[in-house]
């Protein structure tokens, strides 16, 4: 790994690909088994975020509190990567209680995106999530080309 966090995978993958690990000190710290996000080829891939605090305790407020906290964390990670919520192109949401929480989650979710920038999305019902969370959210976003601005 170079000083800037990028990794040259040409020796292991047979092609030259550069990826850069993203870390935001303002976001919830990642566990040791994954990065907060990875930048590659003009996109940033944000790891799944649950609604927890920096001590890894699930926040109060049920599905809405957890959704807000997860999306705020994602926003901080995107900002550290040179992107933002308006550049998100794909979101995947995992819900433990789909029937109970889908509408309440959407009430918070739609506050983070404008109609014009609403990303593609998949919402999947799961049996359990880490730390007893009700929701986990990951996303892919474009990194805007600042050279042409």
C-alpha positions as CSV (number, residue, x, y, z in Angstrom):
1,X,0.0,0.0,0.0
2,X,1.3,3.4,-0.9
3,X,1.4,6.4,1.4
4,X,-1.9,7.7,-0.1
5,X,-3.7,4.5,0.8
6,X,-3.9,3.2,-2.8
7,X,-3.1,-0.4,-3.7
8,X,-1.6,-1.6,-6.9
9,X,-3.1,-5.0,-7.5
10,X,-1.3,-5.8,-10.8
11,X,0.8,-8.5,-9.2
12,X,-2.1,-10.4,-7.8
13,X,-4.9,-9.8,-10.3
14,X,-3.0,-9.7,-13.6
15,X,-4.2,-6.2,-14.4
16,X,-3.3,-2.8,-13.1
17,X,-6.1,-1.5,-10.9
18,X,-5.8,1.1,-8.3
19,X,-8.0,1.3,-5.3
20,X,-7.9,3.7,-2.4
21,X,-9.2,3.0,1.1
22,X,-11.3,5.9,2.5
23,X,-11.2,6.8,6.2
24,X,-13.2,9.6,7.8
25,X,-12.3,10.3,11.4
26,X,-15.8,12.0,11.7
27,X,-17.6,8.7,10.9
28,X,-18.0,5.6,13.1
29,X,-14.7,3.8,13.0
30,X,-14.8,0.5,11.0
31,X,-14.1,-2.8,12.5
32,X,-10.7,-4.4,11.6
33,X,-12.2,-6.7,9.0
34,X,-13.4,-4.0,6.5
35,X,-12.8,-0.4,5.4
36,X,-15.4,2.4,5.7
37,X,-15.2,2.7,1.9
38,X,-13.0,2.1,-1.1
39,X,-12.6,4.4,-4.1
40,X,-12.0,2.8,-7.5
41,X,-12.4,4.1,-11.1
42,X,-14.4,7.2,-10.3
43,X,-16.7,5.6,-7.8
44,X,-16.8,5.1,-4.0
45,X,-18.1,1.9,-2.5
46,X,-19.3,2.5,1.0
47,X,-19.4,-0.5,3.4
48,X,-22.6,-1.3,5.2
49,X,-23.5,1.0,8.1
50,X,-25.8,0.3,10.9
51,X,-27.3,2.9,13.2
52,X,-24.7,2.8,16.0
53,X,-22.5,5.3,17.8
54,X,-18.7,5.4,18.1
55,X,-18.8,2.9,20.9
56,X,-20.7,0.4,18.6
57,X,-23.9,0.7,20.6
58,X,-27.1,0.8,18.6
59,X,-28.7,4.2,18.9
60,X,-32.1,4.9,20.5
61,X,-35.1,5.9,18.4
62,X,-35.9,2.5,16.8
63,X,-35.8,2.2,13.0
64,X,-36.0,5.9,12.4
65,X,-33.1,6.7,14.8
66,X,-31.0,3.9,13.3
67,X,-31.8,4.9,9.7
68,X,-30.8,8.6,10.4
69,X,-27.6,7.6,12.1
70,X,-26.6,5.1,9.4
71,X,-27.2,7.7,6.6
72,X,-25.4,10.5,8.5
73,X,-22.4,8.1,8.8
74,X,-22.6,7.3,5.1
75,X,-22.7,11.1,4.3
76,X,-19.5,11.7,6.3
77,X,-17.7,8.8,4.6
78,X,-18.8,10.1,1.1
79,X,-17.6,13.6,2.0
80,X,-14.2,12.2,3.0
81,X,-14.1,10.4,-0.4
82,X,-14.8,13.6,-2.4
83,X,-18.4,12.7,-3.1
84,X,-21.8,13.3,-1.5
85,X,-25.3,12.0,-1.1
86,X,-26.4,13.7,-4.3
87,X,-23.9,11.5,-6.2
88,X,-25.1,8.2,-4.8
89,X,-26.2,5.9,-7.7
90,X,-27.1,2.7,-5.9
91,X,-28.2,1.9,-2.3
92,X,-28.8,-1.5,-0.7
93,X,-30.8,-1.6,2.5
94,X,-31.1,-4.6,4.8
95,X,-34.1,-4.6,7.2
96,X,-34.8,-7.1,9.9
97,X,-38.5,-6.2,10.2
98,X,-39.6,-5.4,6.7
99,X,-43.3,-5.2,7.2
100,X,-43.0,-3.2,10.4
101,X,-40.2,-0.8,9.5
102,X,-40.3,-0.2,5.7
103,X,-42.6,2.9,5.8
104,X,-41.0,4.4,8.8
105,X,-37.5,3.9,7.4
106,X,-38.6,5.6,4.1
107,X,-39.7,8.7,6.0
108,X,-36.1,9.3,7.1
109,X,-34.5,7.9,3.9
110,X,-36.2,10.4,1.7
111,X,-34.9,13.3,3.8
112,X,-31.3,12.5,2.5
113,X,-32.1,12.6,-1.2
114,X,-33.8,15.0,-3.5
115,X,-36.3,13.7,-6.1
116,X,-33.9,14.6,-8.9
117,X,-31.0,12.7,-7.3
118,X,-32.9,9.7,-5.9
119,X,-30.6,6.7,-6.4
120,X,-31.5,3.2,-7.6
121,X,-32.3,1.0,-4.5
122,X,-32.8,-2.5,-3.3
123,X,-34.4,-3.3,0.0
124,X,-33.8,-6.8,1.4
125,X,-35.4,-8.5,4.4
126,X,-32.9,-10.3,6.6
127,X,-33.2,-12.4,9.7
128,X,-30.5,-10.6,11.8
129,X,-27.9,-7.9,11.6
130,X,-24.8,-7.2,13.7
131,X,-25.3,-5.9,17.2
132,X,-29.0,-6.4,17.1
133,X,-29.5,-3.5,14.6
134,X,-32.8,-3.2,12.6
135,X,-31.1,-1.8,9.5
136,X,-27.9,-1.8,7.5
137,X,-27.2,0.4,4.5
138,X,-24.5,0.4,1.9
139,X,-24.1,2.4,-1.3
140,X,-22.1,3.2,-4.4
141,X,-21.6,6.8,-5.4
142,X,-19.9,8.6,-8.3
143,X,-16.9,10.9,-7.5
144,X,-17.5,14.1,-9.4
145,X,-14.7,15.2,-11.7
146,X,-13.4,18.3,-10.0
147,X,-10.9,19.0,-12.8
148,X,-13.7,20.1,-15.2
149,X,-15.4,22.4,-12.6
